[in-house]
Amino acid sequence: MKIDLLAFAAHPDDVELTSCGTLMRHKDLGYKIGIVDLTAGQLGTRGTAESRAEEAAAAAEILGLDVRENLGMEDGFFVNDKAHQLKVIEAIRAYKPEVVFCNAIRDRHIDHGKGSALVSDSCFLSGLVKIETFRNGVKQEPWRPKAVYHYIQDRYIEPDFVVDITAYYERKVAAIQAFKTQFYTGSSDLPETPISSKDFLDFLEGRARDFGRSIGVTFAEGFTVERTPGVGNVFDLE
């Protein structure tokens, strides 16, 4: 299946926290959307790989994803090397996205910066004809996305552009709370973490409101770019 907009994430829930409103907006515009998680988040203090997989599937339903896949990399220990790049390249060539979202270029969690570089490098390498990959025994054709954009995570980074997600914010929160072992949904006997309190959800709302205020809307998500975007009509800019 060809996916127009494919978001990669070091962990299940990275996309829900940062850019799922943008995915849903583009789904309503007629584009096919998907998420590829690099790991199962198995080192997380709360939950298990199995519970995270169930939660990711529930979130996918809320978001209306056309595809969600997990590449099975080792949480905390994956690196940006040939073996891991080939896994990402296989996914890129399988789904042929026009646009790729990936992790923040730097962040509190070490996997986020690593995931950012791994996916970005793989997007370039995926276009090289001399790199051979196979999926289900079939040789894949080269494919390079037209653009790679990085969402913004825990650490604040000045966005290069923001997307109005006001109409999708409630569904975004529902998708986040589908990860019930990870985030605040009421009382819980699980250990407290930096992201499990109601204060963290308040922080996410404040971040979305801050990005939204910059363009005169209620809620928005921010992204950084790798190269200067071009525009053919200045009236397309809001």
Secondary structure, 3 states (H helix, E strand, C coil): CCCCEEEEECCCCHHHHHCHHHHHHHHHCCCCEEEEEEECCCCCCCCCHHHHHHHHHHHHHHHCCCEEEEEEECCCCCCCCHHHHHHHHHHHHHHCCCEEEECCCCCCCHHHHHHHHHHHHHHHHCCCCCCCCEECCEECCCCCCCEEEEECCCCCCCCCEEEECHHHHHHHHHHHHCCCCCCCCCCCCCCCCCCCCHHHHHHHHHHHHHHHHCCCCCCEEEEEECCCCCCCCHHHCC
